[in-house]
Amino acid sequence: MGETKRRAARGEMPYQRGGHYGRDAEVRKLAAEMDQRVRQLTTRAPSISDRALIEQMPGFLPGLHQIWTTTTDDTLANLCSEFPGFYRYAKAMEEAFEAERKHPGANPIGADIQELHDSVKPLVAQVMTQGAALERELQNLVDAFQRHAALGVHTDATAFGADMAVARDVAQLHQQWIAGLDRMTDEAHAAGVSQASRQLLAKILGEVNARIDALSTKLMDLAMAGRAASKPGADKAEQ
């Protein structure tokens, strides 16, 4: 990625300015998560455009902001080399912010979010990050239970039980996500965030929530089918 573009783009990021410096392990984890999500999306839609990729990954913006503002150029280059999916996402966002500067309104995430009041920026970043983690983990589980379903009675009961335990943890994360959405809506209104920004946030997060709900429904159906197909082994493994 171009250094000039990166420095300009990170100034356009619609979240709080970086005030701490992440350790290599922390930013590497963030890059790995972005890489995984890009791979998930490109596996299901090999010809997905950069714009569509960005529109399905708004929750990764806070993490990208952290990487852009807390890493050296050498570290960033290493992350891009190690994680091709992260490189594609970061480059697409860099170009999106460059396009926004040249043609206001071109950024699919929307420049209006930049005008959020400082008091709600941390909560928005938290909710966005939770949504990204939830969507990624749900997709992992859907993939896992699809494998269980394909194996039927031959699925590994211990692995099935472990995935069911993860699914219960993710269900709790889902409840936290819903609570965070409600709280963010209330705080944004109380902070006097403009109606345009609130509507934009509602649109972006509404699309994320719709994908999360669809994945949750699919996961539930797959888990029930997998449990029925693999009995009695799966029930025994979950006890």
PEQUI-V181732 format. One record per pair of residues at least 24 apart in sequence whose ideal C-beta (glycine too) atoms are under 7 Angstrom apart, sorted by the first residue. I is the first residue (numbers start at 1). J is the second residue. Records with the same first field share a line. If there is no record, write none. Layout:
BEGIN
I=J + J
END
This chain:
BEGIN
1=80 + 90 + 91 + 94
3=73
5=94 + 98
6=68 + 94
8=101
9=93 + 94 + 97 + 98
10=65 + 68 + 69
12=97 + 100
13=61 + 65
14=109 + 113 + 114
15=61 + 62 + 65 + 121 + 125
16=118 + 121 + 122 + 125
18=65 + 66 + 69 + 70
20=70
21=70
22=66 + 70
24=75
27=66 + 67 + 70 + 71 + 75 + 79
28=79
30=63 + 66 + 67
31=67 + 79 + 83 + 86
32=83
33=136
34=60 + 63 + 85 + 86 + 89
35=83 + 84 + 85 + 86
36=136
37=136
38=85 + 88 + 89
39=85
40=136 + 139
50=92
51=108
53=89 + 92
54=92 + 93 + 96 + 108 + 109
55=108
57=89 + 132
58=109 + 128 + 204 + 208
59=128 + 129 + 131 + 132 + 208
60=89 + 132
61=109 + 128
62=125 + 128 + 129
63=129
64=90 + 93
110=200
112=196 + 197 + 200
113=197 + 200 + 201
115=194 + 197
116=193 + 197
117=191 + 192 + 193
119=191
120=187 + 188 + 191 + 193
123=183 + 184 + 187
124=184 + 201
126=180
127=180 + 181 + 184
130=176 + 177 + 180
131=177 + 205 + 208 + 212
133=173
134=170 + 173 + 174 + 177 + 212
135=208 + 211 + 212 + 215
137=170
138=170 + 212 + 215 + 216 + 219
139=215
141=166 + 167 + 170 + 219
142=215 + 218 + 219 + 222
145=219 + 222 + 223 + 226
146=222
148=226 + 230
149=222 + 225 + 226 + 229
152=229 + 230
153=229 + 230
155=226 + 230
157=230 + 233 + 234 + 236 + 237
158=237
160=226 + 230 + 234 + 237
161=234 + 237 + 238
164=223 + 238
167=219 + 223
174=212 + 216
181=205 + 209
END
